[in-house]
């Protein structure tokens, strides 16, 4: 039995933390068209997902019932990102699954006096921690021009 990193529709980033932690494992994505998710999606959404998957290096993409594909691949242990999608939990019941949490985008330890009523007030409190990187200083946001307004057609 082999171990794999199973990607799903919430993991479209070319280098998610899960793949960095388990770089030696094969990367697998299964288009399970019988699931509640992919079976009802529009063609444009499926095309977007396929375009994102192409950018992930060394990814093996399969189409079929998730459980059957994993049995054919002789998978025993699955590493995947934690998700609330119940269909995925049901399909993976017969396997040893390690649900890995995605790291937070910002530091949530900063207290908020009250619940933000608008996103902008929330963002102003979190902006410095979100834009800082260990390698680079925070960018000077004043140097960037304001976005252009949409053109109005007559």
C-alpha positions in Angstrom: 0.0 0.0 0.0 1.3 3.4 -0.9 0.8 6.9 0.5 -0.3 9.9 -1.5 -1.1 13.6 -1.3 -4.7 13.9 -2.4 -5.6 17.3 -3.8 -9.2 18.5 -4.0 -11.0 21.6 -5.3 -9.9 23.7 -2.2 -6.3 23.1 -3.1 -5.7 24.9 -6.4 -2.5 26.6 -5.3 0.6 25.3 -7.2 2.5 25.0 -3.9 0.2 24.5 -0.9 1.8 23.8 2.5 0.7 20.2 2.3 2.8 19.5 -0.8 5.8 21.2 0.8 5.5 19.1 3.9 5.1 15.8 2.0 7.2 16.6 -1.2 8.2 12.9 -1.7 4.7 11.6 -1.9 2.9 11.3 -5.3 0.3 14.0 -5.9 -3.1 12.9 -7.1 -6.3 14.6 -8.1 -9.5 12.8 -9.0 -12.4 14.3 -10.9 -15.2 12.5 -9.2 -18.1 13.5 -11.5 -20.5 11.5 -9.4 -19.9 13.7 -6.3 -22.2 16.5 -5.3 -19.5 19.0 -6.1 -18.0 18.3 -9.5 -21.1 16.8 -11.1 -23.1 20.0 -10.9 -20.4 22.4 -11.9 -20.5 24.5 -15.1 -18.1 23.8 -17.9 -16.4 27.1 -17.2 -15.7 26.3 -13.6 -14.4 22.8 -14.5 -12.1 24.5 -17.1 -10.8 26.9 -14.5 -10.1 24.0 -12.2 -8.3 22.1 -14.9 -6.2 25.2 -15.8 -5.2 25.5 -12.1 -4.3 21.8 -11.9 -2.0 22.0 -14.9 0.2 24.5 -13.0 0.8 22.0 -10.1 4.0 20.1 -10.8 4.1 16.3 -11.0 0.3 16.0 -10.5 -1.5 12.9 -11.6 -5.1 13.6 -12.6 -7.7 10.8 -12.8 -11.4 10.8 -13.7 -13.7 8.4 -11.9 -15.1 7.4 -8.5 -12.6 8.6 -5.9 -12.7 5.4 -3.9 -12.3 3.1 -6.9 -9.4 5.1 -8.3 -7.6 5.0 -5.0 -8.1 1.2 -4.7 -6.7 0.8 -8.2 -3.7 2.8 -7.2 -3.3 0.6 -4.1 -3.4 3.6 -1.8 -3.5 2.9 2.0 -2.6 6.3 3.4 -3.9 9.7 2.3 -2.6 13.1 3.2 -5.0 15.9 2.2 -6.1 19.4 3.3 -8.9 19.5 5.9 -12.2 20.3 4.4 -15.9 20.5 5.5 -17.0 18.7 2.3 -18.9 15.6 3.5 -18.8 13.7 0.2 -15.0 13.7 0.4 -15.0 12.4 4.0 -17.5 9.6 3.0 -15.3 8.6 0.0 -12.2 8.3 2.1 -13.7 6.3 5.0 -11.8 3.1 4.1 -8.4 4.7 4.1 -6.0 6.1 6.7 -6.5 9.8 6.2 -4.4 12.6 7.6 -6.4 15.8 7.5 -3.8 18.7 7.4 -4.9 22.2 8.3 -3.9 25.0 5.9 -1.8 27.6 7.6 -3.6 30.9 8.4 -3.1 33.8 6.0 -2.7 36.2 8.9 -2.0 36.1 12.6 -5.3 35.7 14.3 -3.9 36.2 17.7 -4.4 40.0 17.4 -7.5 40.9 19.4 -10.4 42.7 17.8 -12.3 45.0 20.1 -15.6 44.2 18.4 -16.8 42.3 15.4 -16.0 44.3 12.2 -19.1 45.6 10.4 -17.2 46.3 7.2 -14.3 44.4 5.7 -12.1 47.6 5.4 -12.0 48.2 9.2 -11.0 44.5 9.7 -8.4 44.8 6.9 -6.8 47.9 8.3 -6.2 46.1 11.6 -4.7 43.0 9.8 -2.9 44.7 6.9 0.6 44.9 8.4 0.7 41.2 9.4 -0.8 40.0 6.1 1.7 41.9 3.9 4.8 41.1 5.9 7.1 38.3 4.7 10.1 36.8 6.4 12.2 37.6 3.4 11.0 41.0 2.3 10.0 44.2 4.1 6.4 45.3 3.9 5.7 47.2 0.6 5.0 50.9 0.6 1.3 50.9 -0.2 1.3 54.7 -0.8 3.6 54.3 -3.8 0.9 52.3 -5.8 -1.6 54.4 -7.8 -5.3 54.1 -7.2 -7.1 51.6 -9.5 -8.8 53.0 -12.5 -12.6 53.3 -12.5 -14.5 51.0 -14.8 -15.3 52.6 -18.2 -18.9 53.4 -18.7 -20.4 52.5 -22.0 -23.2 54.6 -23.5 
